[in-house]
Each structure stands twice: as C-alpha cells, then as structure tokens.
Amino acid sequence: MTIDVLELQIVSALQRFSTLQRHVANGGDHPKLLGRSIKELEAVLEELRVAQEQLVDSRLRLEQAQLELSREREKYWLLFDEMPQPYVLTRSDSLITEANRAASDLLNVSQRFLVGKTLSVFVCEDRAQFLVEAARASSETEPREIAFKLRPRERAPLTVTARVSGGDSGLRWILKASETLSQSGS
C-alpha cells in the first residue's frame, strides 16, 4: 500500500467517524457502548494519522537523500572520468567494473565496452604472472607497482607501469604507459 492510498483511507475513515459521532450525539442506540467504541476508534485514527505523517516525512527525507546521493555520484563520476591518467577499477580477477576516458583511450576501446571485460585480455606477455600479481595486490593494504606489457586494441604493444591498490571494493589501477615496443616483439 502506498502512502498516498493510506492517506486517502485515513481521510475517508475520519469522515465516517465524524458521521458516526453526529449519529451518537443525536441519540443513537446503545449510547454507552457506542460512545466507548467511538473513543477507541478516535484514538486508533489519531495513531494512524500520526503514522501517516511520519511516513510522509520519512519519504521526503529518503527522496532528499537519494537526490544528494545522485549528485554525489555525478560529482564522483565527473572527477573519475576527467582524470588525465588512465584509471580502471576491477575485481581481483581483473574483471573491469569501471574505466575512465583516459583508460578507454589507452586501451583503444569505448568505455561502455570495457566494463565486463578483463584487464588481463590486454596483457600480451605473461598473463598468468599478471593475474598472480593482481591477486596479490587485492590481498594487500599497501599500493604496489606492477609492470606489464599491454596491447591496446589494434595498436602496438607498450610497457605499462600500474599503481595498484586493493580493498573490499576490488582493485584500483592507475596506468602509466612508459614505452612502445618494437613491432618484432608483438
């Protein structure tokens, strides 16, 4: 039941209650029993009205909190996306959960297509060692540097040094390309 429906039901019950009150005042049957019933009904309706006001107040606070959360997320996303360094968030198995525009440019893949891919698919040498290092970084509290050879889509491989930080939310990778490898190394 929505708060609006509850509000309508309370208003309707209050109207019926007023009608019943007038009927008792005009000398209806069993005035003592009816009077006591009306008092109990009045107390219950008042409790319902207070509960409904609290629900409305709670809903307004929740809507304000959701709006603030949305603003904060937008602010975070703008900061994240406009970072000049390639920045990637992954799970410990290197599955990409977020990537900024600079990472998209480095990997030569649209941001929307990076999410859900593993970062390891871009590693062109010793992928197993890369995954071991990623797993190790996810269990450590201090950031670590990992160097590896990366092959962006339809581009020459390059050496990348990544500053990797682990945590409950996965791995945070700041990537820095250091050199382009020769074509014979690919």
Secondary structure as UniProt FT lines:
FT   HELIX           3..25
FT   TURN            26..27
FT   HELIX           31..81
FT   STRAND          87..90
FT   TURN            92..93
FT   STRAND          95..99
FT   HELIX           101..107
FT   HELIX           111..114
FT   TURN            115..116
FT   HELIX           119..122
FT   HELIX           127..139
FT   STRAND          144..150
FT   TURN            153..154
FT   STRAND          158..165
FT   TURN            168..169
FT   STRAND          171..180
FT   HELIX           183..185
//
